[in-house]
Amino acid sequence: MSVSITFEPSGIGGDVAQGTYLIDAARRLGVSLGTGCTSGKTECPSCLITVTSGSELLSSPSGVEERLLGTELLGESHRMACQTKIENHGDLVVTVVPPKPRPVNDQAEADLFKTFSELPLNKKIAALLQFETLTMSQAFDTALEKPLALGSRAFDAVVARTRSVRSKIDPKE
């Protein structure tokens, strides 16, 4: 049997099979959810959702959810999409909870963020363009290194093969 699911606030929805985990339903429908989530292999709340309607269609909270979310968030219909399986057919509406910004742990990184945030807008834009240029340049160089290395090996092989064939045809060369 299938389940009609809608992901808010995007409004993206569709039918998925009963027995599907919410994270898999989101990915199949093209919903951005749980970036970096390894579908239950790690214990992080990056795929947090709120069940708006249809909570009776879902599996009971897992031990991971109970430990990470606690009774308060579970009581507010929060669930982890990688831990939540659709067990019954019907209509389901869930709201994707935006991820919280990660805390800055490194003091140098914190200083960099502080310095950047204090720059005027025109200097921020100039710095971002410089970062983008450096990143694209490095990506381009890396991309070129791979085919050139392969091309030079192929060229060397062709030259060696040509010499081998020529020496068989004309032993003087």
Secondary structure, DSSP 8 states (H G I E B T S, - for coil): -EEEEEEETTTEEEEEETT-BHHHHHHHHT----TT--TTSS---TTEEEEEE-GGGB----HHHHHHHHHHHHHTTEEETTT-BB-S-EEEEEEE----------HHHHHHHHHHHHS-HHHHHHHHHHHHHHHHHHHHHHHHHHHHHHHHHHHHHHHHHHHHHHHHH-TT-
